[in-house]
Amino acid sequence: MERVILLADMNSFFASVHQAIDPSLRGKPVVVSGDPSTRHGVVLSASYEAKAKGVKTGMTVREARATCPEAIFVKSQYHLYLEFSSRILRIMHNFTPFVEPFSIDEAFLDVTGCQKLFGPPITIARKLKERIRQETGISCSVGIGPNKLLAKMAAGLEKPDGLTVLRHEDVPHRLWPLPVRELFGVGPRYEYHLNRLNIRTIGDLANFPVELLKRKFGVKGEVLWLCANGIDASPVDPNTLKQTKSIGQQITLPRDYRNGELKTVILELADLVSYRARLKKCIGKTVVLFLKDPHFYCLCRRQTLPEYTNLAADISRTALELLKRNWPANWSVRMVGLALANLVPQYADQPALFDEKEKIKSIEKACDLVRNKYGKETIFRAASLKEGCWKYYT
């Protein structure tokens, strides 16, 4: 039996959530940004009314205001998006137990064998779209295919509120004429290298000698060739959320930060990352630091620790070492990200007598108790009083 896979993609999700909650925003150009009060914030999501005026994700607030002066700017509220995402996933589980979240606003559903319960695939997709619309106020585009790749590509062919079927036999005339950048898995770096091989369309890639691609790009070259030909055997895995690989936190800063100010931000991010790791009962061995300057130059560095940890002291110390080694003190920063990776479950460990780290553990556990009872913003480092950064995380 051929598999039947759906990919449901919520349309302009963040903006749609605000329009669903506030009826006065419906039909109007809504722009969601990190901090609408500053001209340097970044657009995180735009309603289709705003997109029609030229607003794009990733624009600065200043650019978005110039592009669409009548736009209504709303500050992002991540807890709302998580709540709506959870509600939508619960609706999906009414159709099949095989639901794989792909992002906060997308999920795959394997509905193979569900036709006797809900009808043919198109009927299932229509019922899913209608239930999501009725119960959350969010519209979505659904792609139907015999595998995850074609379902994903199908969902992107018709937006907003689309419903598209993409079969193996449709690949040559539906996908091959498209630019190679539109193939799932091809980013700007691969687009550049593929263009240098005179591969401009998905069809060019599909008909390129696979051995040459493997020689040039390794295993990734073969994977791209298979994708261009609509081939994908990966299963819909409902356990992906249980396999947390990293815990991270990032912030777009309200202005250019340097040196001492950056250290304060890193300390605060380390507190949040370590707190979340302890909530999930995880420990990690790799610290990842991500920095972006005002001109969008990015730097990502990581360091593996000698032992597993979920302590802010270990995370911040390592991150500050990465900062010192890799980022000139006189360079400004506009976005900072910090993550703890290579996670494993934390099991009860035997405290070491006279170990200085036990004091640190006790302090951080005490801070956790305060955060759990009164909220994460109720306790923070003294350095934050001077820099005044904490308010930007909440």
VEXLO-672742 format. One line per 8 residues: number of its first residue (from 1); their letters; for each residue x, y, z of N, C-alpha, C. Coordinates in steps of 0.2 Angstrom, whole numbers. Layout:
N
NUM) A) X:Y:Z:X:Y:Z:X:Y:Z | ...
***
This chain:
394
1) MERVILLA) 4:-6:0:0:0:0:4:6:0 | 3:11:-5:7:17:-5:5:21:1 | 10:24:4:9:29:10:5:35:8 | 1:38:13:-2:44:12:0:49:17 | 4:54:15:7:59:20:4:65:19 | 2:69:25:0:76:24:5:80:28 | 6:86:25:10:91:29:5:97:30 | 4:99:36:-1:105:37:4:111:39
9) DMNSFFAS) 3:116:36:8:122:37:3:128:39 | 3:130:45:-1:136:47:1:142:43 | -4:146:41:-2:152:37:-1:158:41 | 5:161:40:7:167:44:6:166:51 | 8:161:54:6:158:60:6:163:66 | 11:167:67:12:171:73:6:177:72 | 6:180:66:1:185:65:-6:182:65 | -7:176:63:-13:173:63:-16:172:70
17) VHQAIDPS) -11:170:74:-13:169:81:-16:176:84 | -13:181:83:-15:188:85:-22:190:82 | -23:188:76:-29:190:73:-35:185:75 | -33:179:77:-38:175:80:-40:177:87 | -36:180:91:-37:182:97:-41:188:97 | -39:193:93:-41:200:93:-45:201:86 | -52:200:86:-55:201:79:-54:207:76 | -52:213:80:-51:219:76:-45:219:72
25) LRGKPVVV) -41:214:72:-35:214:68:-36:210:62 | -42:207:61:-43:202:55:-44:207:49 | -41:204:44:-41:208:37:-37:214:37 | -33:215:42:-28:221:42:-21:219:42 | -17:223:40:-9:221:39:-6:221:46 | -5:215:49:-2:214:55:5:212:55 | 9:215:59:17:213:59:19:211:66 | 21:206:67:24:203:73:31:204:73
33) SGDPSTRH) 34:208:78:41:209:79:43:208:86 | 50:207:87:52:206:94:51:212:98 | 52:218:96:51:224:100:48:230:95 | 42:231:94:39:236:90:41:243:92 | 43:244:98:45:251:100:51:254:98 | 56:249:95:62:251:92:62:250:85 | 65:255:82:66:255:74:70:249:72 | 74:246:77:79:241:75:77:234:76
41) GVVLSASY) 70:233:78:68:226:79:67:223:72 | 66:216:72:65:212:66:58:209:65 | 56:209:59:49:206:58:50:199:59 | 46:196:63:46:189:64:40:185:60 | 35:189:59:29:186:55:25:192:52 | 22:191:47:17:196:44:11:193:41 | 5:196:42:-1:193:39:-1:194:32 | -5:190:28:-5:190:21:-7:197:19
49) EAKAKGVK) -11:201:23:-12:208:21:-6:212:21 | -2:211:26:5:215:26:10:212:21 | 10:206:19:14:203:14:12:206:7 | 5:207:6:3:210:0:6:217:-1 | 8:220:4:10:227:4:18:227:3 | 21:221:4:28:221:3:32:219:9 | 29:218:15:32:217:21:35:209:21 | 41:208:23:44:202:23:47:200:29
57) TGMTVREA) 47:193:31:50:191:37:58:193:37 | 60:195:42:67:197:42:69:204:41 | 64:208:39:65:215:38:66:218:45 | 69:224:45:69:228:51:62:231:52 | 61:233:58:54:237:59:54:243:55 | 60:246:55:60:253:51:58:252:44 | 61:246:41:60:245:34:52:243:33 | 50:239:38:43:237:37:38:243:38
65) RATCPEAI) 39:248:42:35:254:43:36:258:36 | 41:258:33:42:262:27:38:259:21 | 38:252:21:35:248:16:27:248:17 | 25:248:23:18:248:24:16:252:30 | 15:259:29:14:263:35:8:262:39 | 3:259:36:-3:257:39:-3:251:43 | 3:247:43:3:241:47:2:242:54 | 0:237:57:-1:236:65:4:232:68
73) FVKSQYHL) 8:235:72:14:231:74:12:228:81 | 14:222:82:12:218:88:18:215:91 | 19:215:97:25:212:100:24:204:101 | 29:200:99:29:193:99:27:191:106 | 23:186:107:21:182:113:22:175:112 | 28:172:113:29:165:112:24:160:115 | 23:162:121:18:157:125:12:156:121 | 9:161:118:3:161:114:4:156:108
81) YLEFSSRI) 9:157:105:11:152:99:11:145:101 | 15:144:107:15:137:109:8:134:111 | 4:138:114:-3:136:116:-7:134:110 | -7:138:105:-10:137:99:-7:131:95 | -1:130:95:3:125:92:0:118:95 | 0:118:102:-2:112:106:-9:110:104 | -14:115:104:-21:114:102:-21:111:95 | -17:114:90:-18:111:83:-15:104:83
89) LRIMHNFT) -10:102:87:-7:95:87:-12:91:90 | -16:93:95:-21:89:98:-27:87:93 | -29:92:89:-33:91:83:-31:86:78 | -24:86:76:-21:82:72:-21:74:74 | -20:74:81:-20:67:84:-27:64:84 | -33:68:82:-39:65:82:-40:61:75 | -35:62:70:-35:59:64:-31:53:63 | -25:53:67:-20:48:67:-15:49:73
97) PFVEPFSI) -12:43:75:-7:44:80:0:46:78 | 0:45:71:7:46:68:7:54:66 | 9:58:71:10:65:70:17:67:71 | 20:70:67:27:72:68:28:80:68 | 28:84:73:29:91:73:36:92:69 | 35:97:64:41:99:60:44:105:63 | 39:110:65:41:116:68:35:118:72 | 35:124:75:30:126:79:23:127:75
105) DEAFLDVT) 24:128:68:18:129:64:17:124:58 | 21:119:59:20:113:54:21:107:57 | 17:102:54:17:95:56:16:90:50 | 19:84:51:17:79:46:12:74:49 | 8:71:45:3:66:47:3:60:43 | 4:54:45:4:48:41:-3:46:42 | -8:46:37:-15:44:37:-16:38:33 | -10:34:31:-11:28:28:-15:23:31
113) GCQKLFGP) -20:21:28:-25:16:31:-31:20:35 | -31:26:35:-36:30:39:-42:31:34 | -42:29:28:-48:31:23:-54:28:25 | -54:22:28:-61:19:31:-64:23:36 | -60:27:40:-63:31:45:-65:38:43 | -61:41:39:-62:48:37:-63:49:30 | -62:44:25:-63:45:18:-56:46:15 | -56:47:8:-50:48:4:-46:53:7
121) PITIARKL) -39:53:5:-35:58:7:-37:66:7 | -40:68:1:-42:75:0:-48:76:5 | -52:71:7:-57:73:11:-54:73:18 | -49:69:20:-46:70:27:-43:77:27 | -39:79:22:-36:85:22:-41:91:23 | -47:91:20:-52:96:20:-55:96:28 | -56:90:30:-59:90:37:-54:92:42 | -47:91:41:-42:94:45:-42:101:45
129) KERIRQET) -42:104:39:-42:111:38:-48:114:42 | -54:111:41:-60:114:43:-60:114:51 | -57:109:54:-57:108:61:-52:113:64 | -46:114:61:-42:119:64:-44:126:63 | -48:127:58:-51:134:57:-56:135:62 | -60:131:63:-66:131:67:-64:132:75 | -59:128:77:-57:127:84:-52:132:86 | -48:135:81:-42:139:83:-43:146:79
137) GISCSVGI) -46:146:74:-47:153:70:-41:153:65 | -37:148:64:-31:148:60:-32:144:54 | -30:147:48:-30:144:42:-24:141:40 | -24:135:36:-17:132:35:-18:129:28 | -12:128:25:-11:125:18:-9:118:20 | -12:113:16:-10:106:17:-8:103:10 | -2:99:11:1:96:5:0:88:6 | -2:85:1:-3:78:1:2:74:-4
145) GPNKLLAK) 5:69:-1:10:66:-5:11:59:-3 | 15:55:-7:16:48:-5:22:47:0 | 26:53:1:31:53:6:31:60:9 | 36:61:14:36:68:18:39:73:13 | 43:72:9:46:77:4:41:80:0 | 37:75:-4:32:78:-8:26:81:-5 | 25:79:1:19:82:5:22:89:7 | 28:90:9:31:96:11:31:101:5
153) MAAGLEKP) 33:99:-1:34:103:-7:27:105:-9 | 22:100:-9:15:101:-11:12:107:-7 | 13:107:0:10:112:4:13:119:2 | 19:120:0:22:126:-2:19:129:-9 | 16:124:-13:14:126:-20:8:131:-20 | 4:131:-15:-2:135:-15:-3:138:-8 | -2:144:-7:-3:148:-1:-7:154:-2 | -11:157:2:-13:154:9:-19:149:8
161) DGLTVLRH) -20:145:13:-26:141:13:-27:136:7 | -21:133:5:-21:129:0:-22:122:1 | -23:118:-4:-24:110:-3:-21:107:-10 | -15:104:-9:-12:102:-16:-10:95:-15 | -11:91:-20:-9:84:-21:-3:84:-25 | 2:80:-23:8:79:-27:10:72:-27 | 10:69:-33:11:62:-34:18:61:-37 | 21:55:-37:27:54:-41:27:56:-48
169) EDVPHRLW) 21:54:-51:21:56:-58:20:63:-60 | 19:67:-54:18:74:-55:25:78:-55 | 30:75:-52:36:78:-51:39:81:-57 | 40:78:-63:43:81:-69:40:88:-71 | 33:88:-71:30:94:-74:28:99:-68 | 28:97:-62:26:102:-56:32:104:-53 | 37:100:-52:43:102:-48:49:104:-52 | 51:100:-57:57:101:-61:58:108:-64
177) PLPVRELF) 52:111:-66:53:118:-69:55:123:-63 | 54:122:-57:55:127:-52:63:128:-51 | 65:134:-48:72:135:-47:74:130:-41 | 80:129:-42:83:123:-37:83:126:-30 | 83:132:-29:83:135:-22:76:133:-19 | 71:131:-22:64:130:-20:64:122:-17 | 69:118:-19:69:112:-17:70:111:-9 | 66:108:-5:68:107:2:75:104:3
185) GVGPRYEY) 78:108:7:85:106:9:91:110:5 | 89:114:0:93:118:-3:93:125:-1 | 98:127:3:99:134:5:103:138:1 | 105:144:3:109:149:-1:116:146:-3 | 119:143:2:126:140:1:126:135:-5 | 121:130:-4:120:125:-9:118:127:-16 | 114:132:-16:111:135:-22:117:138:-26 | 122:142:-22:128:145:-25:132:139:-29
193) HLNRLNIR) 133:134:-25:138:128:-28:134:125:-33 | 128:124:-33:124:120:-38:124:125:-44 | 123:131:-44:123:136:-49:130:136:-53 | 135:135:-49:142:134:-52:143:128:-57 | 138:123:-55:138:117:-59:133:118:-65 | 130:124:-66:125:125:-71:119:121:-69 | 117:120:-63:111:117:-60:107:123:-58 | 102:125:-62:98:131:-60:91:129:-58
201) TIGDLANF) 88:123:-60:81:121:-59:82:114:-55 | 76:112:-52:76:106:-49:77:100:-54 | 74:101:-60:75:97:-65:82:96:-67 | 86:101:-67:93:101:-69:97:96:-64 | 95:97:-57:98:93:-52:95:86:-53 | 89:84:-54:87:78:-55:90:74:-60 | 92:77:-66:95:74:-71:103:75:-72 | 106:77:-66:113:78:-66:116:71:-63
209) PVELLKRK) 122:69:-66:125:62:-64:125:62:-56 | 122:57:-53:122:57:-46:129:56:-43 | 134:52:-47:140:51:-45:145:57:-44 | 143:62:-49:147:68:-48:145:72:-42 | 138:72:-41:136:75:-35:139:72:-29 | 139:66:-28:142:63:-22:149:64:-22 | 153:65:-27:160:67:-27:161:74:-25 | 156:78:-27:157:85:-25:154:87:-18
217) FGVKGEVL) 148:84:-16:145:85:-9:145:80:-4 | 147:74:-6:147:68:-2:140:65:-1 | 138:63:4:131:60:5:126:65:4 | 127:71:6:122:76:4:120:77:-3 | 125:76:-7:124:76:-14:119:71:-17 | 120:65:-14:115:60:-16:108:61:-13 | 108:64:-7:101:65:-4:98:71:-8 | 101:76:-11:98:81:-15:96:78:-21
225) WLCANGID) 100:74:-24:98:71:-31:91:67:-30 | 91:63:-24:85:59:-23:79:63:-22 | 80:69:-18:74:74:-17:72:77:-23 | 77:79:-28:75:81:-34:70:77:-38 | 71:70:-37:67:65:-40:61:63:-36 | 60:66:-31:54:65:-27:54:58:-23 | 60:56:-21:61:50:-18:63:52:-10 | 59:49:-6:61:50:2:57:44:5
233) ASPVDPNT) 61:40:9:59:35:13:58:36:20 | 59:42:23:59:43:30:52:43:33 | 52:40:39:45:39:42:43:45:45 | 36:45:46:33:50:51:34:48:58 | 39:51:62:41:49:68:37:53:74 | 32:51:77:29:54:82:33:56:89 | 39:53:89:43:54:95:48:59:94 | 48:63:89:53:68:88:54:73:94
241) LKQTKSIG) 48:75:97:48:80:102:52:77:109 | 51:71:109:54:67:115:62:67:114 | 65:68:108:72:68:107:75:75:107 | 75:78:112:78:85:113:85:84:112 | 88:88:107:95:88:106:99:94:109 | 95:99:110:98:105:113:93:109:116 | 95:114:120:91:119:123:94:125:122 | 91:130:119:94:136:118:89:142:119
249) QQITLPRD) 92:148:119:89:154:120:92:160:116 | 89:164:113:92:170:109:88:176:110 | 92:182:109:88:188:109:91:193:104 | 86:197:101:88:202:97:89:208:101 | 94:211:101:96:217:106:93:223:104 | 91:228:108:88:234:106:92:239:103 | 99:238:103:104:242:101:110:238:100 | 116:242:98:122:238:97:125:237:104
257) YRNGELKT) 127:231:106:131:230:112:138:228:111 | 142:230:116:149:228:115:152:225:122 | 157:221:122:161:220:128:157:218:134 | 158:223:139:155:221:146:147:220:145 | 144:224:141:136:223:140:135:216:138 | 139:214:133:138:207:130:139:202:135 | 144:203:140:145:198:145:139:197:150 | 135:203:151:129:203:155:124:199:151
265) VILELADL) 123:200:145:118:196:141:119:189:141 | 126:187:140:128:180:141:126:177:147 | 128:180:153:126:178:159:118:176:160 | 114:181:158:107:180:158:105:175:154 | 107:174:148:105:168:144:107:162:147 | 113:161:150:115:155:153:111:153:159 | 108:158:162:104:157:168:97:154:165 | 95:156:159:89:154:157:89:147:154
273) VSYRARLK) 95:146:150:96:139:147:97:134:152 | 101:136:157:102:131:163:96:129:166 | 91:134:168:85:133:171:81:128:167 | 80:130:160:76:125:156:79:118:156 | 85:117:156:88:111:156:87:107:162 | 87:110:168:85:107:174:78:105:174 | 73:110:171:66:108:171:65:102:167 | 69:101:162:68:95:157:72:89:160
281) KCIGKTVV) 76:90:166:80:85:169:85:82:164 | 88:87:160:94:86:155:100:88:157 | 106:85:155:112:88:156:115:88:149 | 120:93:147:123:93:141:130:94:141 | 134:93:136:141:93:136:144:98:131 | 140:101:127:142:106:122:139:112:123 | 143:118:123:140:125:123:141:128:117 | 135:131:114:135:134:107:134:141:108
289) LFLKDPHF) 138:146:105:137:153:105:136:155:98 | 131:159:97:129:162:91:129:170:92 | 132:173:87:132:181:87:131:183:80 | 127:189:80:126:192:74:127:200:75 | 130:203:70:132:210:70:126:214:67 | 127:221:67:121:225:64:121:224:56 | 126:221:53:127:221:46:125:213:44 | 122:209:49:120:203:48:126:198:47
297) YCLCRRQT) 132:200:49:137:195:49:136:190:55 | 137:184:54:135:179:59:141:175:61 | 142:173:67:147:168:69:144:163:74 | 146:157:73:143:152:78:149:147:80 | 150:147:86:156:143:89:153:138:94 | 157:133:95:155:128:100:161:125:104 | 160:123:110:165:120:113:162:114:118 | 165:108:117:163:102:121:167:103:128
305) LPEYTNLA) 163:101:133:165:102:140:168:95:142 | 172:95:147:175:88:150:170:84:153 | 165:87:155:159:83:159:153:86:157 | 147:82:158:140:85:157:139:90:163 | 134:94:161:132:99:166:125:102:164 | 122:106:169:116:110:167:117:116:172 | 123:118:174:124:123:178:126:130:174 | 122:135:176:124:142:173:131:144:173
313) ADISRTAL) 134:142:179:141:144:180:146:141:174 | 145:134:173:148:131:168:147:134:161 | 140:135:159:138:137:153:141:144:151 | 140:148:156:142:155:155:150:156:154 | 153:152:159:161:152:158:163:150:151 | 160:145:149:163:142:142:161:147:137 | 155:150:137:152:155:132:157:161:132 | 158:164:138:163:169:138:170:168:135
321) ELLKRNWP) 172:162:136:178:160:133:178:160:126 | 172:158:123:171:158:116:171:165:113 | 167:169:117:167:176:115:174:179:115 | 178:178:120:184:181:120:189:179:114 | 188:173:113:193:170:108:191:172:101 | 184:173:99:182:173:93:179:180:90 | 177:184:95:174:190:93:178:196:96 | 181:201:91:184:206:93:181:211:98
329) ANWSVRMV) 184:214:103:181:217:108:177:224:106 | 180:226:100:177:233:98:171:232:92 | 170:225:91:164:224:86:158:224:90 | 153:227:87:146:227:90:142:221:88 | 137:220:93:133:214:92:126:216:92 | 121:213:88:114:214:88:110:208:90 | 112:202:89:109:197:92:113:192:95 | 111:189:100:115:184:104:111:177:105
337) GLALANLV) 114:172:104:111:165:105:115:161:109 | 112:157:114:116:152:118:113:146:119 | 116:140:118:113:134:118:117:129:122 | 114:124:125:117:118:128:115:112:124 | 120:109:121:119:103:116:122:97:118 | 121:91:114:123:85:116:119:83:123 | 113:83:123:109:82:129:108:75:131 | 108:73:137:106:66:139:102:67:146
345) PQYADQPA) 98:62:147:94:63:153:98:63:160 | 96:67:164:100:68:171:97:63:176 | 102:59:178:100:54:183:103:56:190 | 100:54:195:102:56:202:110:54:203 | 114:60:205:121:59:206:123:59:213 | 128:56:215:131:56:221:135:62:223 | 133:67:227:136:73:229:143:71:231 | 148:75:229:155:74:231:156:79:237
353) LFDEKEKI) 159:76:242:161:80:248:166:85:247 | 165:91:250:170:96:249:171:99:242 | 166:97:237:166:99:231:163:106:230 | 167:111:227:165:118:227:158:118:222 | 158:114:218:152:114:213:146:112:217 | 146:109:222:140:107:226:137:114:229 | 141:119:230:138:125:233:135:129:227 | 138:128:221:135:131:215:128:128:213
361) KSIEKACD) 128:121:214:122:118:213:116:120:218 | 118:121:224:113:123:229:110:130:228 | 115:134:225:113:141:224:108:141:218 | 110:137:213:105:137:207:99:134:208 | 99:129:212:92:125:214:88:130:218 | 91:134:222:87:139:226:84:144:222 | 88:146:216:85:151:212:79:148:208 | 80:141:206:75:138:203:68:138:207
369) LVRNKYGK) 69:137:213:63:137:218:59:144:217 | 63:149:217:60:156:217:57:157:210 | 60:155:205:57:156:198:51:151:197 | 51:145:200:45:141:199:39:144:203 | 40:147:208:35:150:212:33:157:210 | 37:161:208:36:168:207:37:170:200 | 40:166:195:41:168:189:48:169:187 | 51:167:181:58:167:179:61:174:180
377) ETIFRAAS) 56:180:179:59:187:179:60:189:186 | 58:185:191:59:188:198:65:188:201 | 70:184:198:77:184:201:82:184:195 | 87:188:196:92:189:191:98:192:194 | 103:192:190:110:194:192:110:201:194 | 115:203:198:115:210:200:118:214:194 | 122:211:190:125:214:184:119:217:179 | 113:213:179:108:215:175:105:222:177
385) LKEGCWKY) 105:224:184:103:230:186:106:236:182 | 113:235:181:117:240:178:115:241:171 | 115:235:167:114:235:160:107:235:158 | 102:233:162:95:233:161:93:229:155 | 96:223:155:94:219:149:88:214:150 | 87:213:156:82:207:158:76:208:154 | 73:214:154:66:215:152:66:213:144 | 71:212:141:70:210:134:69:203:133
393) YT) 70:199:138:69:192:137:62:190:138 | 58:194:142:51:192:144:46:194:140
***
